[in-house]
Amino acid sequence: MKPLTTTDPATLGRYTLLARLGTGGMGVVYLGRSSDDQLVAIKVIRDDHGADRDYRRRFAREAQTAQQVSGYFSASIVEAEARGEPLWVAQEYIPGPSLGEVVRKQGPLPPRSLHRLALGLADAVRSIHAVGLVHRGLTPGNVLLEADGPRVTGFGLARTERPEGVVRTGQIVGTPEYMSPEQANAELVSFPADVFALGSVLAFAATGRPPFGEGEPTAVLRRIMSNEPDLPGVSEPFCGVVAACLAKNPVERPTAEKVVSRVSAIGGDTSEWLPEWVRHEVASVQHTSMSFLSGGRSLQDRRRRWPLAAAAVSAALVLGVGTLAAVRYLPFEAASELAQADPGEQAQAPESIATTDLTADDLGDPGAVISDPAGRALSDVAFSSDGEQVAAVGPAALQFWRLNDQLLDEDMVLPVGDGAQAVDYSPDPQGPIEAYAAAGMSESGEVLLPSDQEDGILPAASEGIAITDVVFSPDGGRLATVDASDQVATWDMESLEQVTSMSAGEGNGGAGPRVSWAPDGSYLVTTGKEAPVLADPETGDAIETLPARDTVHGVAVSPDGTSIATTGADGAVELWDAETRARYATLSGGEDQVIQVDYSEDGALIATLDAGDSEESEAEEPKERPFPGETVRLWNAAEQEQIGTLDAGNDSAPLGLAFGPDDRLAVSYQNGDIALWDLS
């Protein structure tokens, strides 16, 4: 802790600054006192970062998220200034010595201390990951020790850019001894990087040294990427936990949730978890902190009277958020009168429908399952046109996965209370920002357009209205958006201006309409309460209405353009001849609502997603409640028969599905899994 300089501000917002706690790559951290006599640690972001418009946008989003922290072992965010100058975040001040200072001064912690430390740190990381935030710099210096356990501090804000690779560039921001291999080698820094750092911190606490040694930074990082950790001083059973956290491959590391479970299973006496000499250090720092509250002057004025021990190490910033609920919501509706209607005589199926030899015996376990490390619900999923990536969205994340190595390529934190419901890849990114995907947001009425240049925002609906579907046209030149107020719009991707706007009816049971393009882009099919509508994307005029039996939730046009599939609240899937608009088949596999449908690349397979069980509401008005999907069914499109059901074996509800190239099917789940089946 150091005195304020002549260039430091005297106040920030409602806080009087008292001292400097530390400096880092992102800015300066101050000790401040609020107007109601609470001590806080305030991180002021460097001016050059604050001048970056994209950085400010990410900072505002993540600062808002950070204020929802719920983890007991992490300091809480008090407030943030995300609009003015400078940018800053204030967090709870933790009056305790750091783990780094304690170990360097007195040596490794005893086993009983290690148990409480491991449990607290893993729980803190779990609470951070629960909302999709990543610490990015967990070290012994930002683990502060208190009488009842450790507290994690030192979080960075808005550092979501892909690094260039610190070994390659030599530009090191952070503490190299606790960086993960992916941080050193230009890979995405996501949740597994925090678990690697957690393992390194625990190894340091148990042995008194980092697991890959110290020395010249690039040499340390090369050892991290290529050498095995030095763990002889870590006793069992903790050695196994630490070694698992330090796996080179991020996919092989346990999640923070699993670390908590493994440490909890070890057991141990956590009372009086700190050695006596550490408890004296904690008491000393707490006494000094109380002196600031009883006085009132800054350290610049008081430094001769109140020298502070070096153990009162910087309490920087923490980010973390309580778990958010799953996204997809449909209000309960009693069976529509239309549900009892007889489908009547049906037409002949188009002759050109592709055939498949797939049988129920071919439907085994998924070929691969990739999992969101934080276990966040993923409500929708989409393949890139080349089949090399899948995108998934949920209440807290928009993420892109590489399928060749099953690693996250990008993970975007979404605003608190908003999240996303629908996602699609562009087959041909074009226009001023060349957006490669679109994500429909749940509350803001916006569509997020991720781009390699600069992410875009499309204000597709009024604030508070969810965007329920986003679908690019086959040539990528247009984007169709639909929202919960039953409005369908098309947007030109060159100008990012609206082309048409139309109504899809009076809703489809609360989920909002969905949309599908004809393969030649000549028309759209939208769902609606009354019936599916074929519409002209250039004028917004209705071309024809399909006389569906019941409320329609999902719609898809076959890849060859010969058929249209619609799903209903009565548990049936209706198939229509796209040329004559006559119904030629009704598929019935269950009694629950069918909320989503998609065709395979050749049109030979149809996948559907049934909603979960519902109970009639006794209230006069429909009551909103979650309807997680329960069953994924696969159908033979030519024979109009069910082949079987798909089960990932994860005991979680499927929420979204999508076919990709080569008859691959992706299904996203409430527990954060994405299961991938090869159905070729």
N, C-alpha and C positions, 0 to 999 in steps of 0.2 A: 504494500500500500504506500502510495507516494503523495506528496502535497500537490495541490492544484497549481498549474502554471499560470502565467499572466494571460495566456491566450485561451485558457479554458473558460467556458461560460459559467456564470454564477448560478444560473437556474435553467431548468428545462421543464416546461409545463408547470405543474404544481410542485416540483421538486427542487429543493436547494441542494446543490452539489457540495460534497464535503471532502472528497479525496479521489485520487486516481487509484483504481483497483488493478488496472493492467491495460495493455495495448495488444492488438493482434492484426492479422491481415485484413480484417473487415472494419476495424475502427477502434475506438477507445471505450473502456468500461469505467464508469464512475460509481462511487458510493454516493447515494442521495438520500435525503430525508423528505418525506411527504409532508403536506400541510397538516396531516393528522398524526404526525410523529411516528411514521413507519419507515424503517430503513429499506431501501431498495438498491439493486444493482442496475445501472442504466447503461446500455450499450448504444453508443452513437455511431452511426454508419458513416464511413468515409464519403466525402463529397463527390468523388468521382463515381462511386457506385450509385449514389443518390441522383446523379444527373442522368443516369441511364433509364429511359422510360420503361423498357421491358423489365429491368431490375426492380423499379419502383412498383410495378404491377404485381410481380411475384412477391415482393416484400409485403405489400398490403394484404395479399391473399393469405400468406403463411403467418403473418402476425396475427391476423384475425383467428386463424386456426389455433395458434399457440395459446391463446387465452382460454381455450377449453380444456387445458391440461387437467388430468384427473389422477395421475399417478402419485402415490404417497411418497415415493422415493425420488421425486424430481421437483425442483423448485417451480413455482407457478408464475406465469406471466401476469402482471398487474394491469398494464396498459401499453399501448404503442402509438407512436405518431408516424403515420404512414403517408400523410399528404403534405405536410409542411416541410420546412427546412430547419435543421437537418432531420433525417430519419432517425428514430430511436425507439428502443424497447426497454421497458422497466419490468424487472422481475423481483420476486421475493428475495431478500438478502439472506443468505445462510451463514450464520456466525460460527463457522467451524474451520479447523485446519484442513488442508487438502491431503488426500492420500499420498500424493507425490512428496510433499514436505515431510510427512510423518515417516514414510519408509526410508527416505534419504537420510533422515536425522537419526532414526532409532533402529532401522532394519525391518525385515519382513514381519508381517502380521502372523500371529499364531493361528492354528487351524480353526479354532472356535470363532475367531474374527473373520476368517476367510468365508465361512459358511454364511454369516449374516451379510457380509459384503457382496458375495455372489448373488444371493437371493434379492437383495435390494437393487443392485445394478441391473440385473436381468428384468426385474419388475419395472424399473424406470424405463428401460429400453422398450419393453413391451407396450407401455402406455403411450410412448412416442409413436411407435409403429402402428398402433391401433388406428390412427387417423391418416396414416400415410406420410408422416414427416420422418426425415432421416437426420440423425444427429450430425453425422459427417466428421466428427472430430473428438470422439470420446478418448480422454487421456487421464492419467492419474491427477493431473493438475486441475481438472474440473469435476473431480469426485470429492465432495466435502463431507467430513465426518461429524456426526452429531451423536448424542448419547443413545438415541433410539435407532440409529441406522445411518447409512450413507445417503447423500443427496447428489443427484446428477445435475450439473450446470454446463455452461459453455456451448450452447447450441448456436449454429450459424443459421442465418435467415437467407432465403432466396438464392442459395448456391446450387441451383438445379441444372446448370449448364454441364455439358459433357466436357471433362477435362482433356487436355492435349496429352497428358501423360507426363508425370513429373520426372521420371527417369530420362525420358527422351528430351524434354525441354530444359531440365535443370531448374525450373521455376517451382519451388516447393512452398506451399502455403499450408501450414499445419505442423504437426509433430510427426516426423517420418517413422519413428519407432512403433507407432500405433496405427499406421495406415495399412489398408488392405492391399493385396496384390492388384485388384482392379483400380484402386486409386492411383497406384504407381504406373499403371500400364494402359491408360486411356480408355478404360472400361467404365460403364455406367456405375456411379456410386449410389447404391440403394441399400435396402435393409440388411442384406448379408454383410455389407461393409461394417455396419455398427456391431454385428455379432463378432466379427473378426477382432475389432477393437476391444470389445468386451473380454474376449479371451486373452488378449495381450495385457490388459489392465489387471486381470486376475492373476496372470503369471507374474507380473511385476510385484503385486502385493504379496505373493507367496514366496518369491525368491529374492526380491530386492533389485531385479534387473529386467529389462525388456526381453521377451523371448527370442528376439533376433539380434540382440546385442545393441551396442551404441557405436558412435563414430561418425564418419563422414556421411552426410545424408543419403547421397545416391548409392553408396556402398550398402547402407542399411536396407534401402529399398530393394536392391538387387538380391540381398539375402532373403528378404521377405518373399520375393517372387520365386526363388529357386531352392532355398534351404529349408530343412525341417526345423521346427522350433526347438529351442533348448529348454527342456522341461524337467530335468532331473530333480530339481528342488521342489517340484509340485507333488505333494503326496496324494495318494489315492484316498478317497474316491474322486477328488476334484480334478486329478490329472486327466481323466477320461473326458470330463466336461470341457476343460480348457482345450484339449487337443481337437475335439470336435469343432469347437468354435474357430480354430485356426486352420481349418481345411483350405487348401489353395483354391479349390473350385467352389464358388459361392453357392451352387446348388446343393453341395454336400454338407453345408453348415446347418445346424439346427436353427429354427426360428427362436426369437426371444421367449416366446410362449413355451417352447419345448425346453429351453434352458431353465426356466422357472420350475417346470415340472421335475426335471432331473435333479436340480438342487434341493427341491422340497423333499424328494424321495430319499435323499441322503440323510436328512434329519440332523439334529444337533441342538445344543443348548445355546439360544440366542440372547439370554439374559446376561447383562454385563458383558456385552460382546467386545468391548474395547479393553485393552490392557490399561492398568491404572495410570501409567504415565501419559497415555493418549487422552484419558478422561481429564487429566489436569490441563492439557493443551486446549481441549474443547472448552473447559470452564474459563480459561484465561481469555480466549477469543470472545466468548459471550460477554464477559465482564467489560472488555474494551468496547464492544459494540454498544452496550448500555450507556457507556460514558458519552457517546455521541448524542444519544437521545436526551441525556440530562444536561448537556452543555448547549450547543446550538451553533457554534462557530465551525467553519471549515477547517480542514487539516492545515491549510495555508496559514491560518491564524493561530492554530493550536499545536503545531508540530513539536514545540519544545516541551509542552506540558503532557502530551499524550502520545509518546512513541508507541507504535504498534508492532507487535511481533510479526516476523515474516510469515508466520503460520496463517495469518489472516489473508489468505490468498484470494485472488480475484474470483468473485462470484459473477460469472458472465450470464449467458442467457439460455433458457431452457424452452424447448418446444415439445408439446405433447397434447394429445387430445383423447377424450373418452371415445369409446367405440360408438360408431354410428350404425343405425339400423339399416336393414336392406332396403332396396329402392322400389321395387315394382309393387304398386298398390292398385287394387281394384276394389271398388265398393261392392258389397254384396247386393245382388239383385235377385228377386224372385224370378222364376222361369218366365220368360216372355211369352205372351200369347202366341207369338209366331212359332215358338218352339214346338207347339203341338200340331203345326201345319204338316200335312202330308206332302213330301217332295214331289209327288205326282209322277207322271211318266217321264223317263229320262231319255236323253238323246244318246246316240252312239258316240263312243270315245274317238278322238282323232286317231287316224291310222298311223301317224308318224311318231307316236310316242315310243321312246327308246325302251328296250327291255333289259332286265337284269336277271342273273342266275343266283343272286344272293338268297340264302335261306336263313332261318333262325339259328341253325347250327354254326353259321359263320359269324354270328354276333357275340363275340367274346368280350374280354376286358379291353379298355382303351389301350391303344399302342403307346400312349404317353399321357401323363398328367403333369401339368405345370401349375404351380401354386403361388398365389400372392403371399409373400413372406409374412405379411401382417394379418392374413386371414380375413381380409375385407371382402364383403359381398361384391360379386361381379354380375351386373344385371343384364349386360348385353355383350355380344362378341362378334367380331367380323374378321375375315381373311383379307390380306392384301391380294391384289390381282395376280401377282406372281407366286402366291402361296408360300412365301418365305417368312411372313410375319402374321401374327394375329394381334388384334387390338381388343381391349376389354375396358368397360366402364362400370362404375359403381357409385355409391354415395360419397366416396372419398377419393377416388382415383380415376385417372385415365392413363392406361399403360399399354405399351407396345412390346411384344415378345418376339425375339428371334427364334425360329423353329429349328434351325440347324444345331444350335447348342442349348436351346431352351432357357435362354437368359433374357432378363429384361433389357430392352434397348432404350426405353424411356419410361419414366414414371412421373406423371404430373399430379401435384397435389391440387385438389379442387376446393373451392370456397366452402367454409363451414355452413352447414344447413342447405347446401345446394346439391352438389353432386351431379351425376349424369345418368340418363336413362337409356340412351341409344347411341350407337357409334357406327360409322361406315368408313371404308377406305375409298379414296378416289382412284379410278382406273387410269387416270391421266391428269396429274396435277397441273393446273394452268392458272392463268390470271396473274394479278400483281404480286401475290404472295405464294402462289403455287402450293396451296394447302394440300397435304397428302391424306388428310382425314377430316372428319367432322364428328363432333360430339354434341348431342342435344342435352342442355342443362335442365335440372329439375325445378328450379325456382326462379332463376333470373330471366327466363324467356330468351336466353341467348344460345347461339351455337358457337362453340369453340372450334376454330380452324387451325390445328397444328400445322406448322410449316418449318422447313429448314432455315428459312430466312427470318421471319418474324410472325409469331402466332397472331391470328386474326380473330375478331369477335363479330358475329353477325347478329344484330338485334332482331330476331325473328318473331318475337311475341312480346306482349307486355310483361312487366315484372310480376312475378308470382304465378305465371302460367308455365307449366312444364312443357318442354319440347319432347314429344313422345316418340318421334322417329325422324331419322335423317337418312336419305338415300341419294347417292350420286347417280346421275344418268349414265347409261352405258358408255358414252364417249367422254364423260367427266366434265362436260361443258356446263351442266346444270346441277343444282342441288335442290332436292325436294325436302321441305320441312313440314312437319305436322305437329300440332300442339293440343293441349288438353281442352282448349276452347273450341276444338273441332275445325280449326282453320288449316288449310293446306296452301303452301306457297312454293313457288319455284324461283330460284335465284340464278342469275348469270354469273359464272365463276370468273369471267374476264373483268366485268365491271363491279361485281359483288352487289349488284342492284336487283331488286325484286322484279320478276317478270310477270307473274300471275299470283292471284290470291283467290281462293275459293272456299266454300264451306263444305265439309264432309257430312253434314247432317247434325243431329243433336247429340252426338257422343256415342260411344260404344261401350257403355257400362262403366265409364269412369277412367278407363285406361288411356283414353285419347285415341284418335285414329292412327292407323299405320298406312304405309304406302309402298307400292312396288311399281317399277318402270317396266314397260314393254321392252323387249330386247333391242328393238330398233328406235326406241325413244319416242315413238309416235303417240303414246298415251300413257297415262298413269291410272292405277287402280287404287282407290282409297277406301278404307273401311268407314262405316258410319252406323248410327243406331238403326236407321230404316233399312239400308241395304248398301252393298258395295257399289261404288260409282266409278265408271270409266270416264276420265276427263282429259281434255286437250291441254297439254302443258304450255302451249303458246297463248291460248286465250282464257283458259280456266273454265271453259264451257263444259257441261256434262255431255258426254257422248251417249252413254247408256247406263241404266241401272240394272244390276243383277238381282233377281227376286230371291234373295237368300231366306232361309227358313227362320233365322234367329239373329240376335245381336252378333255382329261379326267383330272378332278381335284381331285376327291376323289375315294377311293376304300375300300371295306371291304369284308372279307370272313365270311360267316355265322358261328355261333358257332358249328354247326354240320358238317361243311365242305362240304355241298351239293351245296351251291350257292355262287356266287361272285356278288357283286353289284358295279357298276362303275357309276360315275356322270360326266356329260359333260357340255360343254359350251353352248349347245343348249337347256338347261333347262330340259333335260331328264335324267332318271336313267335307266341304262340297267342292266338286271339280267341275269346271265349266269349259266348254269349247270357246276359245278366244275369238274365233271367227263368227260363229253363229250366236254366241253368248247364251247357249243352251246348257243346262246342267246335264252332265252325263254320268255322274257317280256321286254317291254319298258314303263316306267312310266313317264307320262308327267303331271306336275302340274302347271308349270309356264313357262315364257319365258326367265327368267334370268338364269345366270350360276348357277349350283349346285356345291358348293365347298366342301361339306363334307357329309359323309354317315356313318351310324353305325347300327348294328343289336342289338336287345335285346338279353338277356341271352339265351332265348329258341329259338331265330330265328324267332319268329312269327311277330315281329314288325320291321320296318325299319324307321329310322329317317333321314331326309335330311335337309340340310341348303342351302337355295337359296341366291345367292349374290344379292346386290342391283342393282338398275337401272343403266344402262350405256348409254352414248351417244357416237356416233361415233366421233373419233378424226379427225380433218381436216389435221393433220400433216401426212407426209408420213410414219413416223415411229410410232410404238405404243408408247403411252405416259403413264408413270406410274401415277396411281391415286388410292386412296383407294376404295376398294369394300367391305364395311361392309355388313354382311349378313342381310337379311330383313325378311325372312320367314323360320320358322321351320315347316316342314310337317311330318306327321306320316302316314305310309302305312301299309296295311295288306299284309304280305309277301306271304301268301298262295293264296289269291285271286288277288294279284297284283293291289289293288285299294287303292286310298287315303282315309284315315279315316277322316282326318281333319288337321287343323293347330293349333299350340300352341302359346299362347300369354301370356307373363308375366305381361302385363299391365304397363310396366315401360317406354314406349316410347323410348326405346333404341334399337340399332341394335345388334342382336345376332351374335357372332363371332365364337363360338365353341360349340360342343355338344359331349356327350358321354353317352352310356348306362352303367349301373352298375348292380349289383346283384338285383334279385327280380323285374326286369323290371322297375327300377328307371332310369329316364333320367335327366341329368344335362345339362343346357345350360348356357354358359357364355356370358356376354354382354359388350358393349362398356362403359357403365357407372359404371362398376365394380360389377354388380349383378351376382349371380349364382342362377338360378331358378331350383328347383327340383320338378319333377313330379313323382308320383307313378302311373304307368300304368299297375299294375298287375290286 
